[in-house]
Amino acid sequence: MKKTSASFLGASCLSALLSAMPQAALAARCDPSSWKFCNPLEGTIENFTEFGTKSVQALLGLIGTVALFLLVVAGIMYMTAAGEEEKIKNAKKIVTGTVIGLAIALIAYSLLVTLSEIMGVR
């Protein structure tokens, strides 16, 4: 179970980061047959700060999607428990863990934004 969810999470992160780079725009500007180095991020990301911002936004979107999925699964588990204490207990654990994880992610993002404003990065 852990191996499958880890590979799903890795594939989702990779696809979210690759979606920030439109391939058609990249192919129009870069000629691989030339001798010069082609910047794979040309036209999509201007500097490292923008790359960090887009990466964090993609990661937060992924975290929100996973949290929503886990809350739906926990709700279904809770409704189908039919009074069995163990199933109800597991559903409540999933809800608690999801809410705590989502809160940690949002607090971390707000700290990141606050520190970047204080340091004048933006």
N, CA, C and O atoms as a MOPAC input file, in Angstrom:
PM7 MOZYME 1SCF
protein

 N      0.82000 1    -1.19000 1     0.00000 1
 C      0.00000 1     0.00000 1     0.00000 1
 C      0.86900 1     1.26100 1     0.00000 1
 O      0.60600 1     2.20500 1    -0.74500 1
 N      1.90000 1     1.26700 1     0.83700 1
 C      2.75100 1     2.44800 1     0.91300 1
 C      3.51600 1     2.65800 1    -0.38300 1
 O      3.70900 1     3.79500 1    -0.81300 1
 N      3.95800 1     1.55900 1    -1.01700 1
 C      4.72700 1     1.67300 1    -2.24300 1
 C      3.87600 1     2.26400 1    -3.36400 1
 O      4.35500 1     3.08400 1    -4.14800 1
 N      2.61400 1     1.84500 1    -3.43800 1
 C      1.71900 1     2.34000 1    -4.47200 1
 C      1.40900 1     3.81400 1    -4.26800 1
 O      1.44900 1     4.59000 1    -5.22400 1
 N      1.10000 1     4.21500 1    -3.03200 1
 C      0.77200 1     5.61600 1    -2.78700 1
 C      1.99300 1     6.51000 1    -2.96700 1
 O      1.85800 1     7.65600 1    -3.39500 1
 N      3.17800 1     6.00500 1    -2.64700 1
 C      4.39400 1     6.80300 1    -2.83500 1
 C      4.67800 1     6.99400 1    -4.32600 1
 O      5.07900 1     8.07800 1    -4.74900 1
 N      4.47200 1     5.94900 1    -5.11600 1
 C      4.71500 1     6.09700 1    -6.54800 1
 C      3.66700 1     6.99800 1    -7.18400 1
 O      3.97900 1     7.75600 1    -8.10100 1
 N      2.41800 1     6.92400 1    -6.70500 1
 C      1.36800 1     7.82600 1    -7.20500 1
 C      1.70600 1     9.26600 1    -6.86600 1
 O      1.54900 1    10.15700 1    -7.70100 1
 N      2.16900 1     9.49800 1    -5.64700 1
 C      2.53300 1    10.84700 1    -5.21800 1
 C      3.71000 1    11.37100 1    -6.03000 1
 O      3.71600 1    12.53700 1    -6.42600 1
 N      4.70100 1    10.53100 1    -6.28300 1
 C      5.85700 1    10.94800 1    -7.07800 1
 C      5.47400 1    11.27200 1    -8.50400 1
 O      5.94500 1    12.26000 1    -9.06800 1
 N      4.62100 1    10.44600 1    -9.09400 1
 C      4.18000 1    10.69900 1   -10.46400 1
 C      3.34000 1    11.96400 1   -10.54900 1
 O      3.42600 1    12.70700 1   -11.52700 1
 N      2.52300 1    12.21200 1    -9.52200 1
 C      1.70000 1    13.41900 1    -9.51300 1
 C      2.56200 1    14.67000 1    -9.38400 1
 O      2.30600 1    15.67200 1   -10.05300 1
 N      3.58100 1    14.61900 1    -8.52800 1
 C      4.48700 1    15.76200 1    -8.37300 1
 C      5.21200 1    16.04600 1    -9.68600 1
 O      5.33600 1    17.20000 1   -10.09400 1
 N      5.68500 1    15.00000 1   -10.34000 1
 C      6.40700 1    15.16700 1   -11.59200 1
 C      5.51400 1    15.75900 1   -12.66900 1
 O      5.93300 1    16.65800 1   -13.39800 1
 N      4.28400 1    15.26200 1   -12.77400 1
 C      3.38700 1    15.79300 1   -13.79700 1
 C      2.99300 1    17.23500 1   -13.49500 1
 O      2.81100 1    18.02900 1   -14.41800 1
 N      2.85900 1    17.58500 1   -12.21300 1
 C      2.52300 1    18.96500 1   -11.86500 1
 C      3.66300 1    19.91400 1   -12.22200 1
 O      3.42200 1    21.02200 1   -12.70100 1
 N      4.90000 1    19.48500 1   -11.99300 1
 C      6.03200 1    20.33900 1   -12.32400 1
 C      6.24200 1    20.43900 1   -13.83300 1
 O      6.61600 1    21.49700 1   -14.33800 1
 N      6.00500 1    19.34600 1   -14.55400 1
 C      6.18900 1    19.37600 1   -16.00000 1
 C      5.09400 1    20.16400 1   -16.70600 1
 O      5.30300 1    20.65800 1   -17.81400 1
 N      3.93000 1    20.28600 1   -16.07800 1
 C      2.85800 1    21.05400 1   -16.71100 1
 C      3.17400 1    22.54500 1   -16.72600 1
 O      2.55100 1    23.30000 1   -17.47300 1
 N      4.12700 1    22.97500 1   -15.91700 1
 C      4.51900 1    24.38600 1   -15.90600 1
 C      5.37400 1    24.74300 1   -17.12300 1
 O      5.61900 1    25.92200 1   -17.37900 1
 N      5.83000 1    23.74100 1   -17.87200 1
 C      6.68500 1    23.97700 1   -19.03300 1
 C      5.96000 1    23.53700 1   -20.30600 1
 O      5.96300 1    22.34900 1   -20.62600 1
 N      5.35200 1    24.45000 1   -21.02500 1
 C      4.68500 1    24.06600 1   -22.26900 1
 C      5.69900 1    23.61200 1   -23.31000 1
 O      6.62800 1    24.34900 1   -23.64100 1
 N      5.52100 1    22.41200 1   -23.81800 1
 C      6.49000 1    21.81800 1   -24.73000 1
 C      6.49600 1    22.48900 1   -26.10200 1
 O      7.54300 1    22.55300 1   -26.74700 1
 N      5.34600 1    22.99000 1   -26.56000 1
 C      5.29500 1    23.62800 1   -27.87900 1
 C      6.13400 1    24.89900 1   -27.89800 1
 O      6.84700 1    25.16700 1   -28.86500 1
 N      6.04400 1    25.68100 1   -26.82100 1
 C      6.82400 1    26.91800 1   -26.74500 1
 C      8.31500 1    26.59200 1   -26.66500 1
 O      9.14100 1    27.31400 1   -27.22300 1
 N      8.65600 1    25.51400 1   -25.97700 1
 C     10.05500 1    25.11800 1   -25.84600 1
 C     10.62000 1    24.66700 1   -27.19200 1
 O     11.75000 1    25.01400 1   -27.53700 1
 N      9.85200 1    23.90600 1   -27.94200 1
 C     10.33200 1    23.38800 1   -29.22400 1
 C     10.53600 1    24.50400 1   -30.24200 1
 O     11.41300 1    24.39800 1   -31.10000 1
 N      9.75200 1    25.56000 1   -30.16400 1
 C      9.86000 1    26.64700 1   -31.12900 1
 C     11.13300 1    27.46300 1   -30.92100 1
 O     11.65800 1    28.02900 1   -31.88000 1
 N     11.63600 1    27.53600 1   -29.69800 1
 C     12.78100 1    28.40400 1   -29.40100 1
 C     14.12400 1    27.66500 1   -29.39700 1
 O     15.16900 1    28.28900 1   -29.58400 1
 N     14.10800 1    26.37100 1   -29.19000 1
 C     15.34700 1    25.64400 1   -28.96900 1
 C     15.60600 1    24.66400 1   -30.11200 1
 O     14.75300 1    23.84000 1   -30.44000 1
 N     16.77300 1    24.76000 1   -30.70500 1
 C     17.16300 1    23.85600 1   -31.77300 1
 C     18.21600 1    22.89600 1   -31.23500 1
 O     19.36600 1    23.29500 1   -31.05100 1
 N     17.85300 1    21.63700 1   -30.97600 1
 C     18.80800 1    20.69300 1   -30.40200 1
 C     19.99300 1    20.38700 1   -31.31200 1
 O     21.02600 1    19.92400 1   -30.82800 1
 N     19.87300 1    20.63200 1   -32.60700 1
 C     20.98400 1    20.33800 1   -33.51300 1
 C     22.06400 1    21.41800 1   -33.46800 1
 O     23.15700 1    21.21600 1   -33.99600 1
 N     21.77500 1    22.55500 1   -32.84900 1
 C     22.78100 1    23.61700 1   -32.76000 1
 C     23.78700 1    23.28300 1   -31.65700 1
 O     23.55600 1    22.40000 1   -30.83100 1
 N     24.90000 1    24.00400 1   -31.66500 1
 C     25.95000 1    23.75600 1   -30.68600 1
 C     25.73800 1    24.49600 1   -29.38500 1
 O     26.44300 1    24.23200 1   -28.41100 1
 N     24.79600 1    25.40800 1   -29.33800 1
 C     24.61100 1    26.15700 1   -28.09200 1
 C     23.68600 1    25.41400 1   -27.13300 1
 O     22.87500 1    24.58400 1   -27.54500 1
 N     23.82300 1    25.72500 1   -25.85600 1
 C     23.01500 1    25.10500 1   -24.80900 1
 C     21.60400 1    25.68200 1   -24.84700 1
 O     21.42700 1    26.89900 1   -24.91200 1
 N     20.61500 1    24.82000 1   -24.80700 1
 C     19.21600 1    25.26000 1   -24.81000 1
 C     18.69000 1    25.28100 1   -23.38500 1
 O     18.79400 1    24.28900 1   -22.66300 1
 N     18.13200 1    26.39900 1   -22.98400 1
 C     17.53600 1    26.52700 1   -21.66400 1
 C     16.15300 1    25.88100 1   -21.67300 1
 O     15.26400 1    26.35500 1   -22.38100 1
 N     15.94800 1    24.80700 1   -20.90200 1
 C     14.65800 1    24.13000 1   -20.92900 1
 C     13.53400 1    24.94500 1   -20.29600 1
 O     12.36300 1    24.63600 1   -20.51600 1
 N     13.85300 1    25.96900 1   -19.52300 1
 C     12.83000 1    26.78600 1   -18.87300 1
 C     12.61300 1    28.12100 1   -19.57900 1
 O     11.90300 1    28.98600 1   -19.06800 1
 N     13.21600 1    28.28800 1   -20.74000 1
 C     13.12700 1    29.56400 1   -21.45100 1
 C     11.67900 1    29.89800 1   -21.80400 1
 O     10.96500 1    29.07800 1   -22.38100 1
 N     11.26200 1    31.09400 1   -21.45700 1
 C      9.92300 1    31.55300 1   -21.78800 1
 C      8.85700 1    31.17200 1   -20.77700 1
 O      7.75100 1    31.71000 1   -20.82100 1
 N      9.16100 1    30.26300 1   -19.87600 1
 C      8.16100 1    29.86700 1   -18.89600 1
 C      8.49200 1    30.41000 1   -17.51400 1
 O      7.60600 1    30.87600 1   -16.79700 1
 N      9.75800 1    30.35100 1   -17.14300 1
 C     10.18400 1    30.79900 1   -15.82000 1
 C     11.38300 1    31.71500 1   -16.01400 1
 O     12.39400 1    31.32200 1   -16.59700 1
 N     11.26000 1    32.93400 1   -15.52100 1
 C     12.30400 1    33.93300 1   -15.75200 1
 C     13.46000 1    33.85600 1   -14.75900 1
 O     14.60100 1    34.13600 1   -15.12700 1
 N     13.18900 1    33.48100 1   -13.50500 1
 C     14.25800 1    33.43500 1   -12.50700 1
 C     13.97600 1    32.33500 1   -11.48700 1
 O     12.92900 1    31.68900 1   -11.52900 1
 N     14.91000 1    32.13300 1   -10.58300 1
 C     14.80500 1    31.05700 1    -9.59900 1
 C     13.65600 1    31.30000 1    -8.62900 1
 O     13.01200 1    30.34700 1    -8.19100 1
 N     13.39000 1    32.54300 1    -8.28800 1
 C     12.29500 1    32.86600 1    -7.38000 1
 C     10.95700 1    32.46000 1    -7.98200 1
 O     10.09800 1    31.90500 1    -7.29700 1
 N     10.79300 1    32.74000 1    -9.25600 1
 C      9.54600 1    32.36200 1    -9.92700 1
 C      9.40800 1    30.84200 1   -10.00400 1
 O      8.30600 1    30.30700 1    -9.87700 1
 N     10.52800 1    30.14900 1   -10.21100 1
 C     10.50500 1    28.68500 1   -10.22400 1
 C     10.06100 1    28.14900 1    -8.86300 1
 O      9.23600 1    27.23800 1    -8.78800 1
 N     10.61000 1    28.71700 1    -7.79100 1
 C     10.22500 1    28.29800 1    -6.44300 1
 C      8.76000 1    28.55400 1    -6.16900 1
 O      8.07800 1    27.71600 1    -5.57900 1
 N      8.27100 1    29.71200 1    -6.59400 1
 C      6.86900 1    30.05100 1    -6.37400 1
 C      5.95200 1    29.09000 1    -7.11200 1
 O      4.97000 1    28.60800 1    -6.54600 1
 N      6.26200 1    28.80800 1    -8.37000 1
 C      5.41700 1    27.89200 1    -9.14700 1
 C      5.49500 1    26.46800 1    -8.61200 1
 O      4.49900 1    25.74500 1    -8.62900 1
 N      6.65700 1    26.06400 1    -8.14300 1
 C      6.79100 1    24.72300 1    -7.57200 1
 C      5.97600 1    24.58200 1    -6.29800 1
 O      5.29900 1    23.57500 1    -6.09300 1
 N      6.04100 1    25.59400 1    -5.44400 1
 C      5.27900 1    25.55500 1    -4.19300 1
 C      3.78200 1    25.57600 1    -4.49100 1
 O      3.02000 1    24.87300 1    -3.82800 1
 N      3.34500 1    26.36200 1    -5.46600 1
 C      1.93000 1    26.39100 1    -5.82300 1
 C      1.47100 1    25.03800 1    -6.35900 1
 O      0.37300 1    24.58600 1    -6.03300 1
 N      2.29500 1    24.39100 1    -7.17400 1
 C      1.94500 1    23.06800 1    -7.68900 1
 C      1.87500 1    22.04600 1    -6.56100 1
 O      0.98500 1    21.19600 1    -6.54300 1
 N      2.80500 1    22.12800 1    -5.62700 1
 C      2.81700 1    21.21700 1    -4.49700 1
 C      1.60500 1    21.43600 1    -3.60000 1
 O      1.00800 1    20.47300 1    -3.11800 1
 N      1.23600 1    22.69800 1    -3.37300 1
 C      0.04900 1    22.97800 1    -2.56100 1
 C     -1.21700 1    22.47400 1    -3.24100 1
 O     -2.12300 1    21.98100 1    -2.57000 1
 N     -1.29000 1    22.58800 1    -4.54200 1
 C     -2.43000 1    22.03900 1    -5.26100 1
 C     -2.51500 1    20.52900 1    -5.10500 1
 O     -3.60100 1    19.97600 1    -4.93300 1
 N     -1.37300 1    19.86900 1    -5.16600 1
 C     -1.32500 1    18.43100 1    -4.98000 1
 C     -1.72700 1    18.05100 1    -3.55000 1
 O     -2.47700 1    17.09600 1    -3.34800 1
 N     -1.23600 1    18.78600 1    -2.58000 1
 C     -1.57700 1    18.51700 1    -1.18700 1
 C     -3.07400 1    18.69000 1    -0.96300 1
 O     -3.69700 1    17.87400 1    -0.28400 1
 N     -3.64700 1    19.73100 1    -1.52100 1
 C     -5.08200 1    19.94200 1    -1.38700 1
 C     -5.89400 1    18.83600 1    -2.03000 1
 O     -6.91300 1    18.41600 1    -1.48200 1
 N     -5.45500 1    18.36000 1    -3.18500 1
 C     -6.15000 1    17.26900 1    -3.86900 1
 C     -6.08900 1    15.98300 1    -3.05600 1
 O     -7.09500 1    15.29000 1    -2.90600 1
 N     -4.91500 1    15.66700 1    -2.53400 1
 C     -4.76200 1    14.46300 1    -1.71300 1
 C     -5.59600 1    14.57700 1    -0.44000 1
 O     -6.21100 1    13.59900 1    -0.01500 1
 N     -5.62400 1    15.76500 1     0.17400 1
 C     -6.41200 1    15.96500 1     1.39000 1
 C     -7.90100 1    15.77500 1     1.10700 1
 O     -8.60700 1    15.13400 1     1.88700 1
 N     -8.37300 1    16.32500 1     0.00600 1
 C     -9.77900 1    16.15200 1    -0.35300 1
 C    -10.10300 1    14.67800 1    -0.58300 1
 O    -11.13400 1    14.18900 1    -0.12000 1
 N     -9.22800 1    13.97000 1    -1.29800 1
 C     -9.42500 1    12.54800 1    -1.54100 1
 C     -9.48000 1    11.76900 1    -0.22500 1
 O    -10.34800 1    10.91500 1    -0.04300 1
 N     -8.55500 1    12.06200 1     0.68900 1
 C     -8.53700 1    11.35300 1     1.96900 1
 C     -9.77700 1    11.65100 1     2.80100 1
 O    -10.29200 1    10.75900 1     3.47700 1
 N    -10.26300 1    12.88100 1     2.76400 1
 C    -11.48200 1    13.20700 1     3.50800 1
 C    -12.69100 1    12.48000 1     2.93200 1
 O    -13.55200 1    12.02300 1     3.68400 1
 N    -12.76700 1    12.36800 1     1.62100 1
 C    -13.86700 1    11.63000 1     1.00600 1
 C    -13.78400 1    10.14700 1     1.37100 1
 O    -14.79700 1     9.53300 1     1.70800 1
 N    -12.59100 1     9.57400 1     1.30500 1
 C    -12.41700 1     8.16100 1     1.66500 1
 C    -12.78800 1     7.93700 1     3.12400 1
 O    -13.47400 1     6.96700 1     3.44500 1
 N    -12.34400 1     8.82000 1     4.00900 1
 C    -12.67200 1     8.68000 1     5.42900 1
 C    -14.17200 1     8.82000 1     5.65800 1
 O    -14.73400 1     8.11600 1     6.49700 1
 N    -14.82300 1     9.70900 1     4.93300 1
 C    -16.27200 1     9.85500 1     5.06600 1
 C    -17.00800 1     8.60400 1     4.62500 1
 O    -17.97100 1     8.18100 1     5.26400 1
 N    -16.55000 1     8.01400 1     3.53000 1
 C    -17.16900 1     6.77400 1     3.06600 1
 C    -16.92700 1     5.64800 1     4.07500 1
 O    -17.82200 1     4.85000 1     4.35300 1
 N    -15.71300 1     5.59300 1     4.61700 1
 C    -15.41700 1     4.57800 1     5.63600 1
 C    -16.30800 1     4.76000 1     6.85900 1
 O    -16.79400 1     3.78400 1     7.43100 1
 N    -16.51600 1     5.99500 1     7.25300 1
 C    -17.34000 1     6.27900 1     8.43100 1
 C    -18.79900 1     5.89900 1     8.18100 1
 O    -19.45200 1     5.32700 1     9.05400 1
 N    -19.30900 1     6.21500 1     6.99100 1
 C    -20.70900 1     5.91300 1     6.69100 1
 C    -20.95500 1     4.41300 1     6.53500 1
 O    -22.03700 1     3.92900 1     6.86500 1
 N    -19.98200 1     3.68700 1     6.04500 1
 C    -20.15900 1     2.25700 1     5.84000 1
 C    -19.68500 1     1.42000 1     7.02400 1
 O    -19.63600 1     0.19400 1     6.92600 1
 N    -19.34000 1     2.04900 1     8.12200 1
 C    -18.83800 1     1.31600 1     9.28800 1
 C    -19.91900 1     0.46400 1     9.93900 1
 O    -19.60300 1    -0.55600 1    10.55100 1
 N    -21.17200 1     0.85100 1     9.82700 1
 C    -22.30300 1     0.09800 1    10.38000 1
 C    -22.13700 1    -0.17100 1    11.87400 1
 O    -22.48100 1    -1.24800 1    12.36000 1
 N    -21.61700 1     0.79800 1    12.58700 1
 C    -21.50900 1     0.69400 1    14.03800 1
 C    -20.28100 1    -0.03500 1    14.54600 1
 O    -20.11400 1    -0.16500 1    15.75900 1
 N    -19.41500 1    -0.51400 1    13.66800 1
 C    -18.19500 1    -1.19400 1    14.11500 1
 C    -17.19600 1    -0.15300 1    14.61100 1
 O    -16.77500 1     0.73600 1    13.87000 1
 N    -16.83500 1    -0.28600 1    15.86100 1
 C    -15.97800 1     0.71400 1    16.51000 1
 C    -14.60200 1     0.83400 1    15.84400 1
 O    -14.05700 1     1.93300 1    15.74400 1
 N    -14.04600 1    -0.27800 1    15.39600 1
 C    -12.70500 1    -0.24500 1    14.78700 1
 C    -12.70100 1     0.55300 1    13.48300 1
 O    -11.78200 1     1.33300 1    13.23300 1
 N    -13.72500 1     0.35800 1    12.65600 1
 C    -13.80300 1     1.10100 1    11.40200 1
 C    -14.05200 1     2.58600 1    11.65300 1
 O    -13.48100 1     3.43700 1    10.97100 1
 N    -14.89300 1     2.89500 1    12.62100 1
 C    -15.15100 1     4.29300 1    12.97300 1
 C    -13.87900 1     4.94800 1    13.49800 1
 O    -13.58000 1     6.09600 1    13.17000 1
 N    -13.13800 1     4.21200 1    14.30800 1
 C    -11.88200 1     4.71900 1    14.86500 1
 C    -10.86300 1     4.99900 1    13.74700 1
 O    -10.17900 1     6.02200 1    13.77700 1
 N    -10.76200 1     4.09400 1    12.76500 1
 C     -9.83600 1     4.29700 1    11.64700 1
 C    -10.23600 1     5.50200 1    10.79700 1
 O     -9.37700 1     6.27100 1    10.36600 1
 N    -11.54000 1     5.66600 1    10.55600 1
 C    -12.01000 1     6.81100 1     9.77100 1
 C    -11.69600 1     8.11600 1    10.49100 1
 O    -11.27300 1     9.08500 1     9.86100 1
 N    -11.89700 1     8.14700 1    11.79400 1
 C    -11.59700 1     9.35900 1    12.56300 1
 C    -10.09900 1     9.66000 1    12.56700 1
 O     -9.69800 1    10.82400 1    12.55000 1
 N     -9.27000 1     8.61000 1    12.58800 1
 C     -7.81800 1     8.81400 1    12.52600 1
 C     -7.41800 1     9.44400 1    11.19700 1
 O     -6.57200 1    10.33800 1    11.15500 1
 N     -8.02700 1     8.97500 1    10.12000 1
 C     -7.70900 1     9.52000 1     8.79900 1
 C     -8.11700 1    10.98700 1     8.71700 1
 O     -7.36300 1    11.81100 1     8.20000 1
 N     -9.30500 1    11.31900 1     9.22400 1
 C     -9.76900 1    12.71300 1     9.20100 1
 C     -8.83900 1    13.59200 1    10.04000 1
 O     -8.44200 1    14.67400 1     9.60800 1
 N     -8.49700 1    13.12300 1    11.23400 1
 C     -7.61700 1    13.90100 1    12.11300 1
 C     -6.24600 1    14.11600 1    11.47200 1
 O     -5.73000 1    15.23400 1    11.47200 1
 N     -5.66300 1    13.06300 1    10.93300 1
 C     -4.35200 1    13.18200 1    10.28800 1
 C     -4.38100 1    14.09000 1     9.07600 1
 O     -3.44600 1    14.85600 1     8.84400 1
 N     -5.45900 1    14.00700 1     8.29800 1
 C     -5.58300 1    14.85000 1     7.11100 1
 C     -5.70300 1    16.31600 1     7.48200 1
 O     -5.05200 1    17.16800 1     6.87800 1
 N     -6.53000 1    16.61100 1     8.47000 1
 C     -6.71400 1    18.00800 1     8.88500 1
 C     -5.42300 1    18.56600 1     9.47800 1
 O     -5.05800 1    19.70900 1     9.20200 1
 N     -4.73900 1    17.77500 1    10.28200 1
 C     -3.46500 1    18.23500 1    10.85500 1
 C     -2.41900 1    18.45400 1     9.75800 1
 O     -1.70800 1    19.45800 1     9.77800 1
 N     -2.32000 1    17.53300 1     8.81300 1
 C     -1.37100 1    17.68300 1     7.71200 1
 C     -1.66700 1    18.88800 1     6.84800 1
 O     -0.75600 1    19.60900 1     6.44300 1
 N     -2.95100 1    19.11100 1     6.56300 1
 C     -3.34000 1    20.27000 1     5.76200 1
 C     -3.03900 1    21.56600 1     6.51400 1
 O     -2.59500 1    22.54400 1     5.91300 1
 N     -3.27800 1    21.57400 1     7.82200 1
 C     -2.97300 1    22.76200 1     8.62400 1
 C     -1.47600 1    23.04500 1     8.62600 1
 O     -1.06700 1    24.20100 1     8.52200 1
 N     -0.65700 1    22.00600 1     8.74500 1
 C      0.79600 1    22.18900 1     8.72700 1
 C      1.24200 1    22.75400 1     7.37700 1
 O      2.08200 1    23.65200 1     7.32500 1
 N      0.68500 1    22.23000 1     6.29400 1
 C      1.05700 1    22.71300 1     4.96400 1
 C      0.66800 1    24.17200 1     4.77700 1
 O      1.44500 1    24.95000 1     4.22300 1
 N     -0.51800 1    24.55300 1     5.22700 1
 C     -0.96100 1    25.94100 1     5.08000 1
 C     -0.16700 1    26.89400 1     5.96600 1
 O      0.12800 1    28.01900 1     5.56200 1
 N      0.17700 1    26.45400 1     7.16200 1
 C      0.99900 1    27.28200 1     8.04900 1
 C      2.39600 1    27.46100 1     7.45000 1
 O      2.95700 1    28.55700 1     7.48100 1
 N      2.94500 1    26.38800 1     6.91000 1
 C      4.27000 1    26.48700 1     6.28300 1
 C      4.23700 1    27.44600 1     5.09900 1
 O      5.16100 1    28.23900 1     4.92100 1
 N      3.18900 1    27.38200 1     4.29500 1
 C      3.07300 1    28.29000 1     3.15300 1
 C      2.93000 1    29.73400 1     3.61600 1
 O      3.54900 1    30.63100 1     3.04400 1
 N      2.11900 1    29.96700 1     4.64900 1
 C      1.96100 1    31.34100 1     5.12800 1
 C      3.25900 1    31.88000 1     5.72800 1
 O      3.55800 1    33.06600 1     5.58500 1
 N      4.02800 1    31.02800 1     6.39300 1
 C      5.33900 1    31.45500 1     6.89200 1
 C      6.28400 1    31.77600 1     5.74500 1
 O      7.03500 1    32.75000 1     5.80900 1
 N      6.25000 1    30.97000 1     4.70600 1
 C      7.08800 1    31.21500 1     3.53800 1
 C      6.74300 1    32.55000 1     2.88500 1
 O      7.63800 1    33.32200 1     2.53900 1
 N      5.46900 1    32.82100 1     2.71600 1
 C      5.04500 1    34.07800 1     2.11100 1
 C      5.41900 1    35.25500 1     2.99700 1
 O      5.90500 1    36.27300 1     2.50400 1
 N      5.19500 1    35.12400 1     4.30800 1
 C      5.52000 1    36.20500 1     5.23900 1
 C      7.01500 1    36.50300 1     5.25200 1
 O      7.41800 1    37.66500 1     5.21100 1
 N      7.83700 1    35.45800 1     5.31000 1
 C      9.28600 1    35.67000 1     5.30900 1
 C      9.77200 1    36.26300 1     3.98800 1
 O     10.68500 1    37.08800 1     3.97800 1
 N      9.16800 1    35.84800 1     2.87500 1
 C      9.58900 1    36.42000 1     1.60400 1
 C      9.18700 1    37.88600 1     1.50000 1
 O      9.89600 1    38.67500 1     0.87600 1
 N      8.06700 1    38.26000 1     2.09700 1
 C      7.66100 1    39.67400 1     2.11600 1
 C      8.60000 1    40.49200 1     2.99700 1
 O      8.98700 1    41.60500 1     2.63900 1
 N      8.95800 1    39.94000 1     4.14000 1
 C      9.85500 1    40.64600 1     5.07000 1
 C     11.24400 1    40.82800 1     4.44500 1
 O     11.85500 1    41.88900 1     4.57500 1
 N     11.73100 1    39.79100 1     3.77100 1
 C     13.05900 1    39.85400 1     3.18300 1
 C     13.07000 1    40.55700 1     1.83700 1
 O     14.13800 1    40.82200 1     1.28500 1
 N     11.90000 1    40.86000 1     1.30500 1
 C     11.80600 1    41.58700 1     0.04600 1
 C     12.16600 1    40.74900 1    -1.16700 1
 O     12.70700 1    41.27500 1    -2.14000 1
 N     11.87800 1    39.45600 1    -1.12600 1
 C     12.21600 1    38.57100 1    -2.23000 1
 C     11.31000 1    38.82900 1    -3.41500 1
 O     11.76400 1    38.79200 1    -4.55900 1
 N     10.05300 1    39.08600 1    -3.16800 1
 C      9.09400 1    39.30900 1    -4.25700 1
 C      9.33700 1    40.65100 1    -4.79400 1
 O      8.65300 1    41.07700 1    -5.72500 1

